[in-house]
Amino acid sequence: MRDKLPVISGKELVAILQRIGFEVIRIKGSHHRMKHADGRITTVPVHKNDPLPKGLLRKIIREDLLISLEEFNQILDK
């Protein structure tokens, strides 16, 4: 079964990533560059409280965070 992708803003995603060990290393305009101690890096656009596009959120979770949608939803539930 496929887990549902949550609707969250870039601001919320930055806060979630900080909870799991990412830190903001650079902000250029509205883009927050974040890095984890293990070397994973991602860029999160923070445009007011606008929700992130589904495709972008899916790409960040799968390709940048290297976790499954299920794992991401578990982090959200904590």
mmCIF file as gemmi writes it, N, C-alpha and C atoms, coordinates in Angstrom:
data_model
loop_
_atom_site.group_PDB
_atom_site.id
_atom_site.type_symbol
_atom_site.label_atom_id
_atom_site.label_alt_id
_atom_site.label_comp_id
_atom_site.label_asym_id
_atom_site.label_entity_id
_atom_site.label_seq_id
_atom_site.pdbx_PDB_ins_code
_atom_site.Cartn_x
_atom_site.Cartn_y
_atom_site.Cartn_z
_atom_site.occupancy
_atom_site.B_iso_or_equiv
_atom_site.pdbx_formal_charge
_atom_site.auth_seq_id
_atom_site.auth_asym_id
_atom_site.pdbx_PDB_model_num
ATOM 1 N N . MET Axp A 1 ? 0.842 -1.192 0 1 0 ? 1 A 1
ATOM 2 C CA . MET Axp A 1 ? 0 0 0 1 0 ? 1 A 1
ATOM 3 C C . MET Axp A 1 ? 0.881 1.247 0 1 0 ? 1 A 1
ATOM 4 N N . ARG Axp A 2 ? 0.468 2.229 -0.745 1 0 ? 2 A 1
ATOM 5 C CA . ARG Axp A 2 ? 1.246 3.458 -0.865 1 0 ? 2 A 1
ATOM 6 C C . ARG Axp A 2 ? 0.812 4.475 0.183 1 0 ? 2 A 1
ATOM 7 N N . ASP Axp A 3 ? 1.746 4.98 0.919 1 0 ? 3 A 1
ATOM 8 C CA . ASP Axp A 3 ? 1.416 5.991 1.93 1 0 ? 3 A 1
ATOM 9 C C . ASP Axp A 3 ? 1.096 7.317 1.264 1 0 ? 3 A 1
ATOM 10 N N . LYS Axp A 4 ? 0.228 8.074 1.893 1 0 ? 4 A 1
ATOM 11 C CA . LYS Axp A 4 ? -0.178 9.37 1.361 1 0 ? 4 A 1
ATOM 12 C C . LYS Axp A 4 ? 0.873 10.433 1.679 1 0 ? 4 A 1
ATOM 13 N N . LEU Axp A 5 ? 1.127 11.276 0.699 1 0 ? 5 A 1
ATOM 14 C CA . LEU Axp A 5 ? 2.083 12.366 0.855 1 0 ? 5 A 1
ATOM 15 C C . LEU Axp A 5 ? 1.412 13.507 1.623 1 0 ? 5 A 1
ATOM 16 N N . PRO Axp A 6 ? 2.025 13.987 2.694 1 0 ? 6 A 1
ATOM 17 C CA . PRO Axp A 6 ? 1.404 15.07 3.461 1 0 ? 6 A 1
ATOM 18 C C . PRO Axp A 6 ? 1.494 16.408 2.721 1 0 ? 6 A 1
ATOM 19 N N . VAL Axp A 7 ? 0.602 17.32 3.047 1 0 ? 7 A 1
ATOM 20 C CA . VAL Axp A 7 ? 0.667 18.679 2.495 1 0 ? 7 A 1
ATOM 21 C C . VAL Axp A 7 ? 1.33 19.536 3.568 1 0 ? 7 A 1
ATOM 22 N N . ILE Axp A 8 ? 2.582 19.939 3.302 1 0 ? 8 A 1
ATOM 23 C CA . ILE Axp A 8 ? 3.309 20.764 4.266 1 0 ? 8 A 1
ATOM 24 C C . ILE Axp A 8 ? 4.02 21.9 3.541 1 0 ? 8 A 1
ATOM 25 N N . SER Axp A 9 ? 4.287 22.963 4.279 1 0 ? 9 A 1
ATOM 26 C CA . SER Axp A 9 ? 4.989 24.112 3.698 1 0 ? 9 A 1
ATOM 27 C C . SER Axp A 9 ? 6.497 23.889 3.819 1 0 ? 9 A 1
ATOM 28 N N . GLY Axp A 10 ? 7.249 24.704 3.1 1 0 ? 10 A 1
ATOM 29 C CA . GLY Axp A 10 ? 8.699 24.628 3.188 1 0 ? 10 A 1
ATOM 30 C C . GLY Axp A 10 ? 9.184 24.935 4.595 1 0 ? 10 A 1
ATOM 31 N N . LYS Axp A 11 ? 8.514 25.879 5.247 1 0 ? 11 A 1
ATOM 32 C CA . LYS Axp A 11 ? 8.858 26.266 6.615 1 0 ? 11 A 1
ATOM 33 C C . LYS Axp A 11 ? 8.698 25.076 7.568 1 0 ? 11 A 1
ATOM 34 N N . GLU Axp A 12 ? 7.595 24.33 7.399 1 0 ? 12 A 1
ATOM 35 C CA . GLU Axp A 12 ? 7.363 23.142 8.233 1 0 ? 12 A 1
ATOM 36 C C . GLU Axp A 12 ? 8.398 22.064 7.952 1 0 ? 12 A 1
ATOM 37 N N . LEU Axp A 13 ? 8.755 21.883 6.665 1 0 ? 13 A 1
ATOM 38 C CA . LEU Axp A 13 ? 9.747 20.87 6.311 1 0 ? 13 A 1
ATOM 39 C C . LEU Axp A 13 ? 11.103 21.201 6.921 1 0 ? 13 A 1
ATOM 40 N N . VAL Axp A 14 ? 11.483 22.474 6.908 1 0 ? 14 A 1
ATOM 41 C CA . VAL Axp A 14 ? 12.756 22.888 7.525 1 0 ? 14 A 1
ATOM 42 C C . VAL Axp A 14 ? 12.76 22.498 9.003 1 0 ? 14 A 1
ATOM 43 N N . ALA Axp A 15 ? 11.654 22.754 9.707 1 0 ? 15 A 1
ATOM 44 C CA . ALA Axp A 15 ? 11.55 22.424 11.136 1 0 ? 15 A 1
ATOM 45 C C . ALA Axp A 15 ? 11.644 20.908 11.36 1 0 ? 15 A 1
ATOM 46 N N . ILE Axp A 16 ? 10.995 20.131 10.498 1 0 ? 16 A 1
ATOM 47 C CA . ILE Axp A 16 ? 11.033 18.662 10.605 1 0 ? 16 A 1
ATOM 48 C C . ILE Axp A 16 ? 12.457 18.164 10.39 1 0 ? 16 A 1
ATOM 49 N N . LEU Axp A 17 ? 13.123 18.696 9.372 1 0 ? 17 A 1
ATOM 50 C CA . LEU Axp A 17 ? 14.492 18.269 9.074 1 0 ? 17 A 1
ATOM 51 C C . LEU Axp A 17 ? 15.444 18.629 10.222 1 0 ? 17 A 1
ATOM 52 N N . GLN Axp A 18 ? 15.229 19.771 10.848 1 0 ? 18 A 1
ATOM 53 C CA . GLN Axp A 18 ? 16.07 20.156 11.987 1 0 ? 18 A 1
ATOM 54 C C . GLN Axp A 18 ? 15.877 19.184 13.148 1 0 ? 18 A 1
ATOM 55 N N . ARG Axp A 19 ? 14.65 18.7 13.319 1 0 ? 19 A 1
ATOM 56 C CA . ARG Axp A 19 ? 14.362 17.718 14.377 1 0 ? 19 A 1
ATOM 57 C C . ARG Axp A 19 ? 15.128 16.413 14.171 1 0 ? 19 A 1
ATOM 58 N N . ILE Axp A 20 ? 15.388 16.041 12.897 1 0 ? 20 A 1
ATOM 59 C CA . ILE Axp A 20 ? 16.083 14.773 12.641 1 0 ? 20 A 1
ATOM 60 C C . ILE Axp A 20 ? 17.571 14.968 12.346 1 0 ? 20 A 1
ATOM 61 N N . GLY Axp A 21 ? 18.104 16.136 12.693 1 0 ? 21 A 1
ATOM 62 C CA . GLY Axp A 21 ? 19.549 16.319 12.636 1 0 ? 21 A 1
ATOM 63 C C . GLY Axp A 21 ? 20.102 17.16 11.505 1 0 ? 21 A 1
ATOM 64 N N . PHE Axp A 22 ? 19.257 17.706 10.65 1 0 ? 22 A 1
ATOM 65 C CA . PHE Axp A 22 ? 19.746 18.584 9.587 1 0 ? 22 A 1
ATOM 66 C C . PHE Axp A 22 ? 19.913 19.982 10.151 1 0 ? 22 A 1
ATOM 67 N N . GLU Axp A 23 ? 20.862 20.734 9.583 1 0 ? 23 A 1
ATOM 68 C CA . GLU Axp A 23 ? 20.988 22.131 9.975 1 0 ? 23 A 1
ATOM 69 C C . GLU Axp A 23 ? 21.107 23.002 8.737 1 0 ? 23 A 1
ATOM 70 N N . VAL Axp A 24 ? 20.614 24.225 8.852 1 0 ? 24 A 1
ATOM 71 C CA . VAL Axp A 24 ? 20.662 25.164 7.735 1 0 ? 24 A 1
ATOM 72 C C . VAL Axp A 24 ? 22.107 25.641 7.601 1 0 ? 24 A 1
ATOM 73 N N . ILE Axp A 25 ? 22.684 25.425 6.42 1 0 ? 25 A 1
ATOM 74 C CA . ILE Axp A 25 ? 24.06 25.869 6.214 1 0 ? 25 A 1
ATOM 75 C C . ILE Axp A 25 ? 24.129 27.15 5.376 1 0 ? 25 A 1
ATOM 76 N N . ARG Axp A 26 ? 23.029 27.421 4.624 1 0 ? 26 A 1
ATOM 77 C CA . ARG Axp A 26 ? 23.029 28.636 3.797 1 0 ? 26 A 1
ATOM 78 C C . ARG Axp A 26 ? 21.593 28.974 3.423 1 0 ? 26 A 1
ATOM 79 N N . ILE Axp A 27 ? 21.302 30.251 3.356 1 0 ? 27 A 1
ATOM 80 C CA . ILE Axp A 27 ? 20.006 30.711 2.847 1 0 ? 27 A 1
ATOM 81 C C . ILE Axp A 27 ? 20.299 31.693 1.73 1 0 ? 27 A 1
ATOM 82 N N . LYS Axp A 28 ? 19.762 31.4 0.554 1 0 ? 28 A 1
ATOM 83 C CA . LYS Axp A 28 ? 19.953 32.301 -0.582 1 0 ? 28 A 1
ATOM 84 C C . LYS Axp A 28 ? 18.563 32.604 -1.123 1 0 ? 28 A 1
ATOM 85 N N . GLY Axp A 29 ? 18.107 33.816 -0.877 1 0 ? 29 A 1
ATOM 86 C CA . GLY Axp A 29 ? 16.74 34.168 -1.25 1 0 ? 29 A 1
ATOM 87 C C . GLY Axp A 29 ? 15.777 33.378 -0.385 1 0 ? 29 A 1
ATOM 88 N N . SER Axp A 30 ? 14.908 32.604 -1.032 1 0 ? 30 A 1
ATOM 89 C CA . SER Axp A 30 ? 13.931 31.83 -0.273 1 0 ? 30 A 1
ATOM 90 C C . SER Axp A 30 ? 14.341 30.358 -0.161 1 0 ? 30 A 1
ATOM 91 N N . HIS Axp A 31 ? 15.56 30.026 -0.584 1 0 ? 31 A 1
ATOM 92 C CA . HIS Axp A 31 ? 15.994 28.634 -0.581 1 0 ? 31 A 1
ATOM 93 C C . HIS Axp A 31 ? 16.935 28.346 0.587 1 0 ? 31 A 1
ATOM 94 N N . HIS Axp A 32 ? 16.533 27.392 1.401 1 0 ? 32 A 1
ATOM 95 C CA . HIS Axp A 32 ? 17.331 26.985 2.568 1 0 ? 32 A 1
ATOM 96 C C . HIS Axp A 32 ? 18.113 25.727 2.216 1 0 ? 32 A 1
ATOM 97 N N . ARG Axp A 33 ? 19.422 25.829 2.256 1 0 ? 33 A 1
ATOM 98 C CA . ARG Axp A 33 ? 20.297 24.673 1.988 1 0 ? 33 A 1
ATOM 99 C C . ARG Axp A 33 ? 20.542 24.009 3.336 1 0 ? 33 A 1
ATOM 100 N N . MET Axp A 34 ? 20.265 22.709 3.41 1 0 ? 34 A 1
ATOM 101 C CA . MET Axp A 34 ? 20.381 22 4.682 1 0 ? 34 A 1
ATOM 102 C C . MET Axp A 34 ? 21.299 20.804 4.535 1 0 ? 34 A 1
ATOM 103 N N . LYS Axp A 35 ? 22.051 20.524 5.613 1 0 ? 35 A 1
ATOM 104 C CA . LYS Axp A 35 ? 23.011 19.429 5.586 1 0 ? 35 A 1
ATOM 105 C C . LYS Axp A 35 ? 22.907 18.621 6.876 1 0 ? 35 A 1
ATOM 106 N N . HIS Axp A 36 ? 23.084 17.314 6.731 1 0 ? 36 A 1
ATOM 107 C CA . HIS Axp A 36 ? 23.079 16.395 7.886 1 0 ? 36 A 1
ATOM 108 C C . HIS Axp A 36 ? 24.526 16.004 8.156 1 0 ? 36 A 1
ATOM 109 N N . ALA Axp A 37 ? 24.826 15.627 9.377 1 0 ? 37 A 1
ATOM 110 C CA . ALA Axp A 37 ? 26.191 15.236 9.748 1 0 ? 37 A 1
ATOM 111 C C . ALA Axp A 37 ? 26.696 14.058 8.919 1 0 ? 37 A 1
ATOM 112 N N . ASP Axp A 38 ? 25.777 13.212 8.42 1 0 ? 38 A 1
ATOM 113 C CA . ASP Axp A 38 ? 26.207 12.055 7.621 1 0 ? 38 A 1
ATOM 114 C C . ASP Axp A 38 ? 26.446 12.396 6.149 1 0 ? 38 A 1
ATOM 115 N N . GLY Axp A 39 ? 26.291 13.679 5.787 1 0 ? 39 A 1
ATOM 116 C CA . GLY Axp A 39 ? 26.618 14.109 4.435 1 0 ? 39 A 1
ATOM 117 C C . GLY Axp A 39 ? 25.429 14.369 3.524 1 0 ? 39 A 1
ATOM 118 N N . ARG Axp A 40 ? 24.227 13.982 3.929 1 0 ? 40 A 1
ATOM 119 C CA . ARG Axp A 40 ? 23.052 14.232 3.092 1 0 ? 40 A 1
ATOM 120 C C . ARG Axp A 40 ? 22.79 15.736 3.024 1 0 ? 40 A 1
ATOM 121 N N . ILE Axp A 41 ? 22.431 16.204 1.817 1 0 ? 41 A 1
ATOM 122 C CA . ILE Axp A 41 ? 22.181 17.631 1.596 1 0 ? 41 A 1
ATOM 123 C C . ILE Axp A 41 ? 20.874 17.786 0.828 1 0 ? 41 A 1
ATOM 124 N N . THR Axp A 42 ? 20.11 18.801 1.159 1 0 ? 42 A 1
ATOM 125 C CA . THR Axp A 42 ? 18.899 19.116 0.407 1 0 ? 42 A 1
ATOM 126 C C . THR Axp A 42 ? 18.672 20.616 0.404 1 0 ? 42 A 1
ATOM 127 N N . THR Axp A 43 ? 17.863 21.07 -0.531 1 0 ? 43 A 1
ATOM 128 C CA . THR Axp A 43 ? 17.479 22.473 -0.61 1 0 ? 43 A 1
ATOM 129 C C . THR Axp A 43 ? 15.964 22.547 -0.508 1 0 ? 43 A 1
ATOM 130 N N . VAL Axp A 44 ? 15.478 23.388 0.398 1 0 ? 44 A 1
ATOM 131 C CA . VAL Axp A 44 ? 14.039 23.519 0.624 1 0 ? 44 A 1
ATOM 132 C C . VAL Axp A 44 ? 13.607 24.949 0.297 1 0 ? 44 A 1
ATOM 133 N N . PRO Axp A 45 ? 12.681 25.122 -0.664 1 0 ? 45 A 1
ATOM 134 C CA . PRO Axp A 45 ? 12.162 26.465 -0.931 1 0 ? 45 A 1
ATOM 135 C C . PRO Axp A 45 ? 11.162 26.853 0.147 1 0 ? 45 A 1
ATOM 136 N N . VAL Axp A 46 ? 11.326 28.031 0.727 1 0 ? 46 A 1
ATOM 137 C CA . VAL Axp A 46 ? 10.399 28.506 1.758 1 0 ? 46 A 1
ATOM 138 C C . VAL Axp A 46 ? 9.714 29.759 1.223 1 0 ? 46 A 1
ATOM 139 N N . HIS Axp A 47 ? 8.511 29.572 0.681 1 0 ? 47 A 1
ATOM 140 C CA . HIS Axp A 47 ? 7.733 30.677 0.134 1 0 ? 47 A 1
ATOM 141 C C . HIS Axp A 47 ? 6.519 30.901 1.025 1 0 ? 47 A 1
ATOM 142 N N . LYS Axp A 48 ? 6.645 31.843 1.96 1 0 ? 48 A 1
ATOM 143 C CA . LYS Axp A 48 ? 5.601 32.126 2.941 1 0 ? 48 A 1
ATOM 144 C C . LYS Axp A 48 ? 5.154 30.814 3.572 1 0 ? 48 A 1
ATOM 145 N N . ASN Axp A 49 ? 3.843 30.56 3.597 1 0 ? 49 A 1
ATOM 146 C CA . ASN Axp A 49 ? 3.355 29.289 4.11 1 0 ? 49 A 1
ATOM 147 C C . ASN Axp A 49 ? 2.728 28.463 2.998 1 0 ? 49 A 1
ATOM 148 N N . ASP Axp A 50 ? 3.178 28.701 1.763 1 0 ? 50 A 1
ATOM 149 C CA . ASP Axp A 50 ? 2.648 27.944 0.625 1 0 ? 50 A 1
ATOM 150 C C . ASP Axp A 50 ? 3.076 26.488 0.733 1 0 ? 50 A 1
ATOM 151 N N . PRO Axp A 51 ? 2.163 25.554 0.421 1 0 ? 51 A 1
ATOM 152 C CA . PRO Axp A 51 ? 2.547 24.139 0.467 1 0 ? 51 A 1
ATOM 153 C C . PRO Axp A 51 ? 3.571 23.808 -0.617 1 0 ? 51 A 1
ATOM 154 N N . LEU Axp A 52 ? 4.46 22.879 -0.303 1 0 ? 52 A 1
ATOM 155 C CA . LEU Axp A 52 ? 5.437 22.429 -1.291 1 0 ? 52 A 1
ATOM 156 C C . LEU Axp A 52 ? 4.724 21.617 -2.366 1 0 ? 52 A 1
ATOM 157 N N . PRO Axp A 53 ? 5.142 21.752 -3.626 1 0 ? 53 A 1
ATOM 158 C CA . PRO Axp A 53 ? 4.552 20.904 -4.67 1 0 ? 53 A 1
ATOM 159 C C . PRO Axp A 53 ? 4.812 19.426 -4.352 1 0 ? 53 A 1
ATOM 160 N N . LYS Axp A 54 ? 3.822 18.57 -4.632 1 0 ? 54 A 1
ATOM 161 C CA . LYS Axp A 54 ? 3.913 17.142 -4.298 1 0 ? 54 A 1
ATOM 162 C C . LYS Axp A 54 ? 5.162 16.49 -4.893 1 0 ? 54 A 1
ATOM 163 N N . GLY Axp A 55 ? 5.442 16.778 -6.159 1 0 ? 55 A 1
ATOM 164 C CA . GLY Axp A 55 ? 6.584 16.159 -6.831 1 0 ? 55 A 1
ATOM 165 C C . GLY Axp A 55 ? 7.906 16.554 -6.179 1 0 ? 55 A 1
ATOM 166 N N . LEU Axp A 56 ? 8.023 17.807 -5.79 1 0 ? 56 A 1
ATOM 167 C CA . LEU Axp A 56 ? 9.241 18.276 -5.139 1 0 ? 56 A 1
ATOM 168 C C . LEU Axp A 56 ? 9.415 17.621 -3.777 1 0 ? 56 A 1
ATOM 169 N N . LEU Axp A 57 ? 8.329 17.546 -3.008 1 0 ? 57 A 1
ATOM 170 C CA . LEU Axp A 57 ? 8.402 16.912 -1.688 1 0 ? 57 A 1
ATOM 171 C C . LEU Axp A 57 ? 8.8 15.441 -1.826 1 0 ? 57 A 1
ATOM 172 N N . ARG Axp A 58 ? 8.208 14.756 -2.807 1 0 ? 58 A 1
ATOM 173 C CA . ARG Axp A 58 ? 8.533 13.345 -3.045 1 0 ? 58 A 1
ATOM 174 C C . ARG Axp A 58 ? 10.019 13.195 -3.412 1 0 ? 58 A 1
ATOM 175 N N . LYS Axp A 59 ? 10.533 14.103 -4.242 1 0 ? 59 A 1
ATOM 176 C CA . LYS Axp A 59 ? 11.944 14.065 -4.659 1 0 ? 59 A 1
ATOM 177 C C . LYS Axp A 59 ? 12.863 14.288 -3.464 1 0 ? 59 A 1
ATOM 178 N N . ILE Axp A 60 ? 12.524 15.264 -2.608 1 0 ? 60 A 1
ATOM 179 C CA . ILE Axp A 60 ? 13.348 15.545 -1.428 1 0 ? 60 A 1
ATOM 180 C C . ILE Axp A 60 ? 13.39 14.322 -0.515 1 0 ? 60 A 1
ATOM 181 N N . ILE Axp A 61 ? 12.222 13.708 -0.282 1 0 ? 61 A 1
ATOM 182 C CA . ILE Axp A 61 ? 12.161 12.551 0.617 1 0 ? 61 A 1
ATOM 183 C C . ILE Axp A 61 ? 12.949 11.371 0.057 1 0 ? 61 A 1
ATOM 184 N N . ARG Axp A 62 ? 12.721 11.034 -1.206 1 0 ? 62 A 1
ATOM 185 C CA . ARG Axp A 62 ? 13.349 9.841 -1.793 1 0 ? 62 A 1
ATOM 186 C C . ARG Axp A 62 ? 14.82 10.023 -2.136 1 0 ? 62 A 1
ATOM 187 N N . GLU Axp A 63 ? 15.139 11.122 -2.827 1 0 ? 63 A 1
ATOM 188 C CA . GLU Axp A 63 ? 16.487 11.28 -3.377 1 0 ? 63 A 1
ATOM 189 C C . GLU Axp A 63 ? 17.453 12.013 -2.449 1 0 ? 63 A 1
ATOM 190 N N . ASP Axp A 64 ? 16.955 12.99 -1.68 1 0 ? 64 A 1
ATOM 191 C CA . ASP Axp A 64 ? 17.845 13.768 -0.817 1 0 ? 64 A 1
ATOM 192 C C . ASP Axp A 64 ? 17.945 13.177 0.585 1 0 ? 64 A 1
ATOM 193 N N . LEU Axp A 65 ? 16.792 12.834 1.174 1 0 ? 65 A 1
ATOM 194 C CA . LEU Axp A 65 ? 16.801 12.279 2.531 1 0 ? 65 A 1
ATOM 195 C C . LEU Axp A 65 ? 17.107 10.787 2.531 1 0 ? 65 A 1
ATOM 196 N N . LEU Axp A 66 ? 16.913 10.138 1.378 1 0 ? 66 A 1
ATOM 197 C CA . LEU Axp A 66 ? 17.151 8.693 1.218 1 0 ? 66 A 1
ATOM 198 C C . LEU Axp A 66 ? 16.334 7.862 2.209 1 0 ? 66 A 1
ATOM 199 N N . ILE Axp A 67 ? 15.059 8.247 2.391 1 0 ? 67 A 1
ATOM 200 C CA . ILE Axp A 67 ? 14.159 7.473 3.241 1 0 ? 67 A 1
ATOM 201 C C . ILE Axp A 67 ? 12.873 7.205 2.467 1 0 ? 67 A 1
ATOM 202 N N . SER Axp A 68 ? 12.076 6.26 2.954 1 0 ? 68 A 1
ATOM 203 C CA . SER Axp A 68 ? 10.803 5.951 2.294 1 0 ? 68 A 1
ATOM 204 C C . SER Axp A 68 ? 9.735 6.928 2.769 1 0 ? 68 A 1
ATOM 205 N N . LEU Axp A 69 ? 8.647 6.954 2.031 1 0 ? 69 A 1
ATOM 206 C CA . LEU Axp A 69 ? 7.501 7.788 2.387 1 0 ? 69 A 1
ATOM 207 C C . LEU Axp A 69 ? 6.96 7.368 3.753 1 0 ? 69 A 1
ATOM 208 N N . GLU Axp A 70 ? 6.962 6.066 3.993 1 0 ? 70 A 1
ATOM 209 C CA . GLU Axp A 70 ? 6.482 5.517 5.265 1 0 ? 70 A 1
ATOM 210 C C . GLU Axp A 70 ? 7.343 6.031 6.426 1 0 ? 70 A 1
ATOM 211 N N . GLU Axp A 71 ? 8.671 6.007 6.247 1 0 ? 71 A 1
ATOM 212 C CA . GLU Axp A 71 ? 9.583 6.505 7.29 1 0 ? 71 A 1
ATOM 213 C C . GLU Axp A 71 ? 9.348 7.999 7.542 1 0 ? 71 A 1
ATOM 214 N N . PHE Axp A 72 ? 9.137 8.751 6.461 1 0 ? 72 A 1
ATOM 215 C CA . PHE Axp A 72 ? 8.897 10.187 6.599 1 0 ? 72 A 1
ATOM 216 C C . PHE Axp A 72 ? 7.618 10.444 7.386 1 0 ? 72 A 1
ATOM 217 N N . ASN Axp A 73 ? 6.556 9.696 7.076 1 0 ? 73 A 1
ATOM 218 C CA . ASN Axp A 73 ? 5.29 9.853 7.797 1 0 ? 73 A 1
ATOM 219 C C . ASN Axp A 73 ? 5.437 9.496 9.274 1 0 ? 73 A 1
ATOM 220 N N . GLN Axp A 74 ? 6.28 8.52 9.581 1 0 ? 74 A 1
ATOM 221 C CA . GLN Axp A 74 ? 6.536 8.164 10.991 1 0 ? 74 A 1
ATOM 222 C C . GLN Axp A 74 ? 7.224 9.322 11.707 1 0 ? 74 A 1
ATOM 223 N N . ILE Axp A 75 ? 8.158 9.988 11.037 1 0 ? 75 A 1
ATOM 224 C CA . ILE Axp A 75 ? 8.844 11.149 11.628 1 0 ? 75 A 1
ATOM 225 C C . ILE Axp A 75 ? 7.821 12.262 11.884 1 0 ? 75 A 1
ATOM 226 N N . LEU Axp A 76 ? 6.896 12.45 10.958 1 0 ? 76 A 1
ATOM 227 C CA . LEU Axp A 76 ? 5.857 13.47 11.111 1 0 ? 76 A 1
ATOM 228 C C . LEU Axp A 76 ? 4.966 13.19 12.322 1 0 ? 76 A 1
ATOM 229 N N . ASP Axp A 77 ? 4.687 11.917 12.566 1 0 ? 77 A 1
ATOM 230 C CA . ASP Axp A 77 ? 3.785 11.538 13.657 1 0 ? 77 A 1
ATOM 231 C C . ASP Axp A 77 ? 4.384 11.733 15.032 1 0 ? 77 A 1
ATOM 232 N N . LYS Axp A 78 ? 5.705 11.842 15.117 1 0 ? 78 A 1
ATOM 233 C CA . LYS Axp A 78 ? 6.37 11.978 16.426 1 0 ? 78 A 1
ATOM 234 C C . LYS Axp A 78 ? 6.143 13.35 17.016 1 0 ? 78 A 1
